[in-house]
């Protein structure tokens, strides 16, 4: 899992704008704080996938989080973990997105005829869940480690 700092900026009506300082151009928003955290993870996953697709190196998180309040009186900084490396790793190992329902994504590998469903609930995926996903996918730990680097 990769972690990135985010800046949550309150908006009128309880909404939040979310900025990811380490990922230039990665911005999202949501109607409340809980949704904003989930949307931040989705936006980061999407941004990292695009960087990988175009052969770019994934940037490290920032050491210092710049915050420009503008006319606001407050902003919050938080670090979030994203599951993108697990999903992206499975894709690099031959899995393709097959279906999505709610907060779950099913990947399919046409060469091995295996299906694996990955939760995308937001928050940090427990390590035990990740181990079971990898086991169900039939992926050797060594192969996984090669594509995660």
C-alpha positions in Angstrom: 0.0 0.0 0.0 1.1 3.5 -0.8 0.3 6.5 1.5 -0.2 10.1 0.5 -0.9 13.2 2.4 -4.1 15.0 1.5 -5.4 18.5 2.3 -9.1 18.7 3.1 -10.5 22.2 2.6 -14.0 22.8 4.0 -16.5 24.3 1.5 -19.9 26.0 2.2 -22.7 23.5 3.1 -20.4 20.9 4.6 -18.6 19.8 1.4 -14.8 19.3 1.1 -12.3 19.9 -1.7 -9.4 17.5 -1.5 -5.9 18.2 -2.8 -3.1 15.7 -3.1 0.1 17.8 -3.0 2.4 15.0 -4.1 0.3 14.3 -7.2 0.1 17.4 -9.3 -3.4 17.7 -10.8 -5.0 15.2 -8.4 -8.1 17.0 -7.0 -11.5 15.8 -5.9 -14.5 16.8 -3.7 -17.4 15.3 -1.8 -20.4 16.4 0.2 -19.1 15.4 3.6 -15.9 14.4 5.3 -16.5 10.6 5.1 -17.2 10.8 1.4 -14.2 13.1 0.9 -11.8 10.6 2.4 -13.2 7.8 0.1 -13.1 10.1 -2.9 -9.5 11.0 -2.1 -8.5 7.3 -2.2 -10.4 6.8 -5.5 -8.7 9.9 -7.1 -5.3 8.8 -5.9 -5.8 5.3 -7.3 -6.9 6.7 -10.6 -4.0 9.1 -10.8 -1.4 6.4 -10.0 -2.9 4.1 -12.6 -2.6 6.8 -15.2 1.0 7.5 -14.3 1.9 3.8 -14.5 0.0 3.5 -17.9 2.2 6.2 -19.3 5.4 4.7 -17.9 6.0 7.4 -15.2 7.5 6.8 -11.8 5.2 7.1 -8.9 6.1 10.1 -6.8 6.8 9.8 -3.1 4.6 11.6 -0.6 5.7 15.1 0.3 7.7 15.8 3.4 6.1 19.2 4.0 2.4 19.7 3.1 1.8 23.2 1.6 -1.5 24.7 2.5 -2.9 27.9 1.0 -6.0 28.9 2.9 -7.1 31.7 0.5 -10.2 33.1 2.1 -10.8 30.0 4.3 -10.2 29.9 8.1 -9.1 26.3 8.2 -7.9 23.2 6.4 -7.1 19.7 7.5 -4.1 17.5 6.6 -4.4 13.7 6.7 -2.5 10.8 5.3 -4.5 8.1 3.4 -3.4 4.7 2.2 -4.5 3.4 -1.2 -4.9 -0.1 -2.5 -3.9 0.8 -6.0 -0.7 -1.2 -6.0 -2.6 -4.5 -5.4 -5.1 -3.9 -8.2 -2.5 -2.5 -10.5 -0.2 -5.5 -9.7 -2.9 -8.0 -10.5 -3.5 -6.2 -13.8 0.2 -6.3 -14.7 0.0 -10.1 -13.9 -2.6 -10.6 -16.6 -5.9 -9.8 -14.8 -8.4 -7.5 -16.4 -11.3 -5.5 -14.9 -14.4 -7.7 -15.4 -17.2 -6.3 -13.4 -17.9 -3.8 -10.6 -20.7 -3.8 -8.1 -20.9 -1.3 -5.3 -17.5 -1.2 -3.7 -16.2 -4.4 -5.2 -14.2 -5.0 -8.4 -13.9 -8.4 -10.0 -10.8 -9.0 -12.0 -10.4 -11.9 -14.5 -7.3 -13.5 -15.9 -8.1 -15.1 -19.3 -4.9 -17.1 -19.3 -5.5 -18.8 -16.0 -9.3 -18.6 -16.1 -9.3 -17.2 -12.5 -11.6 -14.6 -11.1 -10.8 -12.6 -8.0 -13.0 -10.0 -6.3 -11.3 -7.1 -4.6 -13.0 -4.8 -2.0 -12.7 -1.1 -2.6 -14.4 0.1 0.6 -12.0 2.9 1.3 -9.6 2.9 4.2 -6.7 0.5 4.6 -7.1 -3.1 3.5 -6.2 -5.5 6.2 -3.1 -7.5 5.4 -5.0 -10.8 5.9 -7.5 -9.7 3.2 -4.7 -8.9 0.8 -3.0 -12.3 1.5 -6.3 -14.1 0.7 -6.8 -12.1 -2.5 -3.3 -13.0 -3.7 -3.9 -16.7 -2.8 -7.2 -16.8 -4.6 -5.6 -15.1 -7.6 -3.1 -18.0 -7.8 -0.2 -15.5 -7.8 3.2 -16.5 -6.3 4.5 -14.0 -3.7 7.8 -13.6 -5.7 5.8 -12.6 -8.8 3.8 -10.1 -6.9 6.9 -8.5 -5.3 8.4 -8.1 -8.8 5.5 -6.1 -10.2 5.1 -4.0 -7.0 8.6 -2.5 -7.3 
